[in-house]
Amino acid sequence: MDIVEQPVGRRARNKQRVRDRLYSSALEVIMEKGYDHASVDEIAERADVARGTFFNYFPRKEDLIGAWAEQRRESIKAAVGETAPAHCPSAQSQLAQYMKALGRINDAEEDLTVAMLTAWVRAGRPLFEDPHLAKLFEVVVENGQKTGEFSRNVSAERVSHALRDLYLGALYEWARSSPASRHPPLEHRLQEIVTLLVDGIAAAPTRLEE
């Protein structure tokens, strides 16, 4: 028997609208003043709600960081998920497309990303990205090994973790740099990482003359 989803009630819809308004107002204030200087009072005023209402949805100001991180995870899953393997002629090109998608997410919301990443670190959160991302990298590497594009002498899991760590390193370096030095865009830097990792830095073996 098919399960019929019950329509969302008016009360639940109103609560979601208030939460969304608070969240978007918080992001606006944070981008304008930085996380440390964004007060709950100003966020509530921007959202046109009472101060106490803020804490009904976000018990602590730090919960805004968690909400942003969750939304970011969903954006990453959606963006990377649109990169279908059938549209990429090789595993390397698919990895490059994944990095391109990640770069575009950050480049498109540069000010917000920098502000929230800074807040994330100051709040003592780990420098960690959703494990879903490393797993996606791992699947691509495994496919590349099956087709002979990548060496089978390396662990696909370790390579995927290296890709994730290189992405995080580039992301935080990009976030720490001045706006004027964030060029070329992050997506270009990330694609360079794929090329460096895949091609390696070892020189081709020298052929001895007979």
N, C-alpha and C positions, 0 to 999 in steps of 0.2 A: 504494500500500500504506500502510495506517495505521501511524503510528509509535506504538509502545507505550512509555509512560513507565515507566522502571525505578523500583521502589520505593526510597525513601531508606533507606540502610543504617543499622543501629543505631549505628554509630560516628558517622556524620554527624548523626543525631538527638541523640545525647548532646552532641556539640560545640555544636549549635544551642541546646540547653537551657542549657548552661553560659554561652554568650554572652548569651542572653536574661536569665539570672539576674544576670550581671555588669552588664548594661546597666540593668536595673530597679533593682538595688541602687545603682548609681551615681546614678541620678536621685533616688532617695530621699535619699541623703546630700547631694547638691547642693541639693535643696530645703530640707533642714534647716540646712545650714551655708553655703551659697553655693559657687559653683564654686571660688573661690580657696582655700577652707578644706577642701574635700573631698579627703582624701588617698587615694592608691591603696591604702594599707594598710587603711584603714577600709572602703573599697569592697570589697576582697577578703574582709575578715573578714565583712562583711554578707552577701556572696554565699556564704560558707563554702567558699572556695577559697584556694589558696596565692597569695602575692603575685605570683610569677612567672607564674601562670596568667593573671592580668590582662593581662600584656604579650603573651601568646600570641594574644590576641584584639584587644587595643587597644595597639599598639606605643607609642603616646604617649597621655597623658591627654587631649590636645587632640582625639584621634580620637573621643572621646565626643561632642564638639560636632558633628562631621561625621555621626555615626550619628544624632544627634537631628535634624539638618537633613534628612537623607534620609527619616527616618520622617515628618517634618513635611510634606515635599513630597508623599509618598504620601497623607497625610491630607487635604491641600488638594485634590489631584486627585480623591479619592473624594468629598469633601464638595461641591465645585463641580460634579462630574460628575453628582451626583444632582439638580441643578437643571435639569430638562429644559426646553428652550425652549417646548414645547407647554403647559407649566403656567404660563407667564408671558404676559400679554396684550400686553406691549410690550417693546421692547428696553430701555427705561429700567427697567422692573420686573425684567427679568432681571439687569441690572447690579446693582440693589439686592439681589437675592437672592444674587448672587455675593458681594457685600460682607458680607451677613448671615452667610453660611456661613463666610467668613474670620474675621469677628468672633467667632463662636461657638467656633471652634477655639481661639482665643487666650483667650477668656473662660473656657472650660471648664477650661483648665490654666493659670490665671493665674500661680501661683507658679513653676511649671516654665518657662513661656514667658519670664517676666521674668528668671529666673536664667540660662537658656541664651542669651537674646539678649544679656544683659550679657557673658557669657563669650565669645560670638561676636565682639562688638565689641572686647573686650580682647585677644582672640587675633589681632586684625588682619585678621579676615575682612571681605570687602566687604559693604556694605549692599545686598545683592542677593537677589532672590527668583527662583525658578525661572522661566525665560522662558516656560514653558508657561502661566503665569498671564496674562502680557501678551497671549499669542496668543489665549487664550479671550476676553479683553476685546475684542480686535480683531475677532474673528468677530461678536460681538454688535453692535459699532458698525457694521460693514459691513452687517449685516442691517437695522439701523435706518436706514441710508442708503438701502438698496434700497426700503424701505417708505415713505420720505419722513419718517420720524420725526426723523431727524438730518440736518443739513446735509451736502451732498456737497462743500461748499467746504473741508472740513477733511480732513486725513489720518487715516484710521482707525488707522493704525499709531502716529501721534503721540498721538492721543487715548488709545489703549490704554497707551502708555508713561506718559502723564500720570496715568492711573488707577492704574497700578502704583506710581508714585512717590508719589502722594498716599496710597495705602494704606500704603506703607512708612513715610512720614513720620508718619502717624497712629499706626502700630504702635509706632514707637520713642518717640514722645512719650508714648504710653500706658504703655510699659514704664518710662520714666524717672520718671513721676509717682508720688506716694505712693499706697499702697493706698486711702486714704480718698478720693482725688480721681479714682479710676478709675470714676467713675459720672457719666453713664450708661454702660452697658456699651459696649465697643468696637464691637460690631455696630451700635449706634445711631449712633455717630460716623461709621462708614464709610458707612452709608446716607445720612447727611447730605451726605457728600462727593459722592455720586452726584447728589443733588438740586442741589447748588451748581454742579457742573460742567455738568450738562445744562441747568438753567434759566439759568445765568449770573448775573452781578451787574450787568449793564447795565440801566438803567431803560428802560422802554418809551418809544419816540419820542413826543415831545409833538406833538399834532395842532394845527396852526395854525388859528386861527379865521378864518372867511371874512369 
